[in-house]
Amino acid sequence: MPHDSSQPPARERLHRVVVIVDENSNPFELGCATEVFGLRRPELGRDLYDFRLCSPQPRTAMRDGFFTLTGVAGLEATDDADTLIVPNRPDVEVPRRPAVLDAVRRAHARGARLVGFCSGAFTLAEAGVLDGRRATAHWQWADGFRARFPTVHLEENVLFVDDGDILTAAGSAAALDLGLHVVRRDHGAEVANAVSRRLVFAAHRDGGQQQFIQRPMPAVPDESLAPVLAWAQERLDAPLTVSDLAARAAVSPATLHRRFRAQLGTTPLAWLTRERVALACRLIERGESRLELVARHSGLGSATNLRASMRRATGLAPSAYRRRFGPGAG
């Protein structure tokens, strides 16, 4: 039958995210994956992912028997996953099922992206796909992980590690940080910000695990940085300095540095640069192609500084970022 050119083209297949749920898996991380990758996105006018769950058995008891998961696909669903999220469990000393490890190895061999949340790094390491690679895991299990998997380069003081086709998150809440990072990598800063707004969660958190490890409570808590951050975000195109931020907060630059370190895990200058790069990315995504204009409106000054800052932050030059995330990007 001749092709009818009046028919609309077939819709492009969405990137498929598959989550393996195994015995004693943590419900929180499963919820994080569902929230980031599994929800419909009417506010964006399109869905971002084809999201599926699978399990090696028909009935899967979640952590401590909180509930039982049924009615999901078997492990054969992993064979056409573009991104595979591996099981994470609190019983890190218990070996993973051979069938699960085989599914992870098959996915890795055919080029699928692998993601481990929290103790999911143990699943990836048991499968042998982390040998010689960078990864992170919860600080509580760092020593045990290093002892069992000495060939893995464990980075302890980070929220997540992006090692290209294998990504790992340090803890339960860091699953959201990593999930939003994946969305940003796949769809750009504007879409990731929209997803984070729906989650009511920061689109990007600086710092590492050390800022969340138990420490004495200060006798007089620092005041919130929220007012000065909001003030600065409205003036990113202005020649703001750390002294300007300190004056707005009515503190000394040294005090401002201490508050940024304590509350955000970064420095005022690093935060300001990150916000300016994020604004530059949004301008490019919205169609602005004149680099000098993007640099000026984002406060990065010159096209040369814009290129250098975007490369450091995103790994992409402005032209490559435009091709990937700009209007009409495929």
Secondary structure, DSSP 8 states (H G I E B T S, - for coil): ----TTS-------EEEEEE--TT--HHHHHHHIIIIIS--TTTTS--EEEEEE-SSSEEE-GGGS-EEES-B-GGGGGG-SEEE----S-TTS---HHHHHHHHHHHHTT-EEEEETTHHHHHHHTTTTTT-EE---GGGHHHHHHH-TTSEE--SSSEEE-SSEEEESSTTHHHHHHHHHHHHHH-HHHHHHHHHHHTS-S---S-GGGGS-----SS----SHHHHHHHHTTTTS---HHHHHHHHTS-HHHHHHHHHHHHSS-HHHHHHHHHHHHHHHHHHTT---HHHHHHHHT--SHHHHHHHHHHHHSS-HHHHHHHHSTT--
